[in-house]
Amino acid sequence: MATLVSLARNAMLSVAVATALALAAGPSQACDYYYYRTVTTYVAVQPVGYYVTHYDDCGDAYQVRVVTHRTVRVPVARQEKVYC
């Protein structure tokens, strides 16, 4: 019976020591929270269309619409999630 009591006492002592060490180590480095930060980006793509004159086999002119894209610097604010 004495060994059962001593085993229980040793188990309780080891739990108490582990808890004390965990509390003495301070807060854990794992991040459980986040916040939002406003980030401004400056790149946007804008479609640009213009007409180009082409000629068919008979030499008659016709116009063709050509659409390209150009990069424009436009400030755009967005929310970014940041952990810790």
Summary of the structure (lengths in Angstrom):
residues: 84
radius of gyration: 35.5
end to end distance: 51.7
largest distance: 113.0
contacts: 132
relative contact order: 0.23
helix: 27%
strand: 54%
